[in-house]
């Protein structure tokens, strides 16, 4: 599917309507496509859509922990906020507050790890 999508995207992997390809594949839970895109050194892992959401925020929104971890491992900024001021941590807390906030603990762990790099 990624090959078909790439034809509609410019070399910077952002569609004319402002949707970064990485955001699209993250929001549709396409882990293999996320990994493949991240292998491109020129790709901006923190590229944002028109709502100011990065691929990490899209992954959190759909609850895909594997993609979240992959993006964080590849340098995604955990502190970026969308146009409404929501960060990945805020979105994770809201999404999983009834599930023991396991996702919040995951993000706290990654945040500490990234801060020490």
N, C-alpha and C positions, 0 to 999 in steps of 0.2 A: 504494500500500500504506500509506503514511503516514496518509492520511485514515482508513482503516479502523482502524489501530492507535490513532490519537488518540482515538477514541470510547471506548476502554477505559482511558484515562488521565485523571487529574485535571488541573486547570488548571496545576499545577506540573510536569506531565509525568513524574510518578512514579506507577507502578501501585501498587495496594494491597499487592502482595507485595514492594514495595521496589525494583523494577527500574525505573530511569529509562529513559524512551523513547530518549534519546540513546545510552545504553549498548546497548540492543537493536539500534538501527539501525547502530551502529558495529560491533557484533560480527557482524552479518549482511552487512557490506560494502555498505551502501546509501548510497553517497556523496551522491547527490542529496537523500536524506532528511536526512542529517547537515547538509548546507548549509542546507536549508530550516529545520530546527529551530534552527540557530545564528542565523538571522535574527531570532529572537524575543529581544528585549532582556532579557526576564525569565528566560530559561533559564539555569540554573546549569551551565556547561560542565564543572564538576568534580563534579557530582552523582555519588554512589556507590551501587553495589548492595549487597546484604547481605554480600558478601565484601570490601567496601571498595574495589572497583574502579571507577574512573571510565571514561568513554568512551574516553579515551586508552589506558588499560591494555587495554581490550577490542580496540581497533584494533591495538595492538602484538601482542596474543595471536594475532590472525588474520592478521597480517602485511600490513595494508592501509596502505601508505605514503601514499597520497593522503588518506585519512581522518586519519592521524596528523598530516600537515602542516596540514590544514584545522583540526583541533582546536587545534594549537599556534598557528596564526595567529590563532585566535579566543580566545586567552588561557588555554588549558588549562595546568594546573600540572604541569610535567614532573617535579617532585619529590614528588608525592603517592605514598604507598605504600599498598598494600592491607593487609588484616589480617595477612598473612603477612610483611609488610615488603618486598614486591617493588615496586620503582618501574618506570617505563617503561624506563629505561635498563638496569636489571637484566634485565627480561624480554626486551628486544631483544638484549642480549648473549647470553643463554641460547638464544634462538631462532636467531640467525644466526651462532653462533660458527664453524660450518663453512663459512660463505659469506663469509669475509673481514671479518666484522663491519661491513659497509657500513651497516647500520642504526644501529649504535653511533656511527659517525661522523656520521650525519645528526642523531642526538639531541644529540651533543656540539656540533654547529654551532648547533642551535636553542637549546640551553641557554645558550651564550655570547651569542647574539643576544637572548634574553629577559632575561638578566642585565643587559644594557646599556640596557634600556628604562626 
